[in-house]
Amino acid sequence: LYRNNKPLPDKVKESGEGYTLSGKPLDPNSGAGRAYGALAPGDTGEYDPNSARATNDRLLAQARKDGSIDLSRQVLPGESRSANTKPVKPALTAEELEKQQQEIKRQKEEEEKERIRMKKLKKAEAWAKRQAAHEHLYDDDGMTSYSRNRSRRHVKKR
């Protein structure tokens, strides 16, 4: 909206007239301000000693001088903020990448086969449990007492 010189919608203006999330005006010397062309015509983008960035830099420098800021945890350029940093692995060649992808595919296929095998095993176990639970209801001929004692009609064919 700022770059295209469009006004803010009414709902957005409720938080403020600026083009930032907080509603404050866009600082032309900030990274976002420079990216969206917030510099005034004729402004070279030189370091403005009165900008918020300059004020922040001065306060940080003063805090470093008087020791009120702990520099032992400062992250230097090129370092990681993570406590358990791992060395960067070199890029893989095309052959190594292909082997790695094949290995991953093979592992997935094995996992799928194992999943299917376990599913079949559980199904067989469930069937065996059902059979065992109802085994006492059947005699040696495979008939229940109901079917054995049921009266049967013998219909003669004409």
PLY file of the C-alpha trace (Angstrom):
ply
format ascii 1.0
element vertex 158
property float x
property float y
property float z
element edge 157
property int vertex1
property int vertex2
end_header
0.00 0.00 0.00
2.77 2.41 0.91
4.79 1.72 -2.22
1.71 2.13 -4.44
0.71 5.30 -2.58
-2.68 3.83 -1.59
-4.53 4.96 1.55
-4.96 2.60 4.48
-8.36 0.87 4.87
-10.55 2.22 7.70
-10.21 -0.95 9.76
-6.40 -0.72 9.62
-6.48 2.98 10.55
-8.00 1.99 13.90
-4.51 0.96 15.10
-2.86 4.09 13.70
-2.19 6.08 10.57
1.22 4.52 9.88
2.00 1.70 7.49
3.51 -0.57 10.17
1.87 -3.29 12.26
1.91 -1.01 15.29
0.34 1.84 13.34
3.39 4.06 13.70
4.76 5.89 10.68
7.28 4.00 8.55
10.88 5.01 9.37
12.54 5.87 6.06
15.93 4.73 7.40
14.71 1.31 8.49
15.23 -1.78 6.37
11.53 -2.02 5.53
11.38 1.70 4.78
14.25 1.43 2.35
12.78 -1.68 0.74
9.47 0.07 0.13
11.04 3.33 -1.06
10.24 5.43 2.00
13.18 7.75 1.40
12.08 11.21 0.45
12.95 12.39 -3.07
16.50 13.70 -3.05
17.35 11.84 0.15
20.47 9.78 -0.35
19.75 7.34 2.43
22.85 8.45 4.30
23.10 7.63 7.98
20.91 10.17 9.81
22.27 10.88 13.32
18.75 11.76 14.49
17.09 8.53 13.33
15.82 5.82 15.67
18.52 3.50 14.36
21.26 6.01 15.22
19.81 6.51 18.70
19.72 2.74 19.23
23.34 2.43 18.06
24.45 5.20 20.48
22.65 3.59 23.44
24.16 0.20 22.63
27.66 1.65 22.36
27.25 3.47 25.69
26.01 0.28 27.38
29.02 -1.61 26.07
31.41 1.04 27.40
30.01 1.20 30.91
29.60 -2.60 31.13
25.85 -2.56 31.72
25.36 -5.05 28.90
26.60 -8.65 29.04
28.75 -9.33 25.99
29.61 -12.91 26.94
26.46 -14.17 25.18
26.83 -11.90 22.19
26.55 -13.70 18.87
29.19 -12.58 16.42
28.64 -12.54 12.67
28.90 -16.04 11.24
28.05 -17.73 14.55
24.85 -19.49 15.45
22.56 -18.65 18.37
22.05 -22.35 19.02
23.93 -23.82 22.00
24.47 -27.17 20.31
25.90 -26.05 17.02
26.79 -28.74 14.56
29.40 -28.41 11.84
27.96 -27.67 8.43
27.96 -30.73 6.19
29.44 -30.32 2.74
27.02 -30.40 -0.16
26.26 -33.85 -1.58
27.23 -34.80 -5.09
24.53 -35.95 -7.51
25.52 -39.60 -7.01
25.48 -39.30 -3.22
22.13 -37.55 -3.33
20.71 -40.29 -5.57
22.01 -43.00 -3.20
20.55 -41.17 -0.23
17.16 -40.87 -1.93
17.20 -44.57 -2.88
18.05 -45.51 0.71
15.18 -43.39 2.02
12.81 -44.99 -0.50
14.00 -48.47 0.48
13.49 -47.71 4.18
9.97 -46.43 3.52
9.14 -49.58 1.54
10.45 -51.77 4.37
8.43 -49.79 6.91
5.30 -50.19 4.78
5.88 -53.96 4.46
6.38 -54.22 8.23
3.21 -52.19 8.85
1.20 -54.51 6.58
2.71 -57.60 8.23
1.82 -56.30 11.69
-1.72 -55.49 10.52
-2.17 -59.05 9.22
-0.73 -60.47 12.44
-3.14 -58.44 14.58
-6.04 -59.51 12.40
-5.07 -63.18 12.76
-4.70 -62.80 16.54
-8.11 -61.16 16.78
-9.65 -64.01 14.74
-7.99 -66.62 16.96
-9.33 -64.89 20.07
-12.86 -64.86 18.67
-12.58 -68.55 17.74
-11.30 -69.44 21.21
-14.06 -67.43 22.89
-16.79 -69.29 21.00
-15.13 -72.72 20.87
-17.10 -74.09 23.82
-20.39 -73.54 21.95
-19.63 -76.11 19.23
-19.45 -79.91 19.50
-17.15 -82.23 17.52
-19.41 -82.07 14.47
-19.24 -78.26 14.45
-22.87 -77.92 15.51
-24.28 -75.83 18.33
-26.77 -77.26 20.78
-29.47 -75.12 19.17
-28.83 -76.47 15.69
-28.61 -80.06 17.01
-31.91 -79.87 18.89
-33.82 -77.93 16.28
-36.68 -79.79 14.74
-36.33 -80.38 11.06
-39.02 -80.80 8.50
-38.31 -83.25 5.82
-40.21 -82.26 2.76
-40.80 -84.93 0.21
-40.22 -83.94 -3.33
-43.11 -84.72 -5.66
0 1
1 2
2 3
3 4
4 5
5 6
6 7
7 8
8 9
9 10
10 11
11 12
12 13
13 14
14 15
15 16
16 17
17 18
18 19
19 20
20 21
21 22
22 23
23 24
24 25
25 26
26 27
27 28
28 29
29 30
30 31
31 32
32 33
33 34
34 35
35 36
36 37
37 38
38 39
39 40
40 41
41 42
42 43
43 44
44 45
45 46
46 47
47 48
48 49
49 50
50 51
51 52
52 53
53 54
54 55
55 56
56 57
57 58
58 59
59 60
60 61
61 62
62 63
63 64
64 65
65 66
66 67
67 68
68 69
69 70
70 71
71 72
72 73
73 74
74 75
75 76
76 77
77 78
78 79
79 80
80 81
81 82
82 83
83 84
84 85
85 86
86 87
87 88
88 89
89 90
90 91
91 92
92 93
93 94
94 95
95 96
96 97
97 98
98 99
99 100
100 101
101 102
102 103
103 104
104 105
105 106
106 107
107 108
108 109
109 110
110 111
111 112
112 113
113 114
114 115
115 116
116 117
117 118
118 119
119 120
120 121
121 122
122 123
123 124
124 125
125 126
126 127
127 128
128 129
129 130
130 131
131 132
132 133
133 134
134 135
135 136
136 137
137 138
138 139
139 140
140 141
141 142
142 143
143 144
144 145
145 146
146 147
147 148
148 149
149 150
150 151
151 152
152 153
153 154
154 155
155 156
156 157
